[in-house]
Amino acid sequence: MKVRIPTPLYSYTEGRREVDAEGATLGALLADLDRRHPGIRFRMIDEQDVIRRHIRIFVNRQQVYDLATPLDSSDEVQILQALSGG
């Protein structure tokens, strides 16, 4: 399925804004994404296996919070990264 990548993570995807990945769950999709683009998962998921505070993940335009969220091959996944600082 297609995964849209936020600009701050383009360095992991060779500058591509949309990449392919597979998985029956969000967690499996992110593991496959990391296999294809090493290091990207750690930028989105913390050591407790939770989506980082500044990351938002949407499946078919609905925000998801759980890595166990089931996915279908026709789903659209978009990852957003919030800006912070002051």
N, C-alpha and C positions, 0 to 999 in steps of 0.2 A: 504494500500500500504506500501511498505517497505521504511523506512527512514534511511539513513546512518548518524550516529552521529559522530562529531569530538571528538577526545580523551579528550580535556579539559571538555567536557560535559558528560563524562561517569558516573560521580558520580550521575547524575540525572536518569540514565537508568540502575542502578545496574551493571555497567560495561559492558553493551551490546553495541556493535558497530552498530547494526542494530535493529530497532524496528518497530512495526506496528503502523499506524495511519490512520485516514480517514478524508476526507474533499473534498468538491467540488471546493474549492479555496485554495490557499496557506495559507491564513489567517485562514480558518476553519481547515486545517490540523494542523497548529501550535497550535490552541486552543485545538484540540483533543489531540495532543502530550502533551500539558501542563496538560490536565485532567488526562492523564495516568502517567505522570512524572512531578509532581508539581514543579513549579519554573523554568523549562527549557525555557519557552517562554521568560521570562524577560531577559534571557542571550542573546537572539537573537534579540528581538524587544524592542525599547525604548518607553518612555512615550508618544511620538507623534505617535505611531503605525507605525514606520518606521524601516526597517531592520538596525541593528547597523552597524557602519562603518567597524568593523573588522569581520563581518560575511558575508559569501557568500553562497547563496542558488542556487542550480542547479536542474533543472527539465529536465530529459532526456539529461543531459550533457550541457544544455543551461542555462546560468546564468539568474536568474529572479530578478527583483527589486521591484515588486509590489505585495502586499498581496492579491490583487484581481485577480491574475493570476489563470485562471481555471485549474483544475486538472482532470485527468481521473484515474480510479482505476488501470490501467496498468502502470502509470507513475512511474519513479524512481526518488526519491528525495534524494539529497545529500547536507548536510550542512557542510561547512568548516569554520574554525575559523583561521583567520590570526594571526600570532605572531607579537607582537610589543614590543618596548622597546629598550634599548641600553646598 
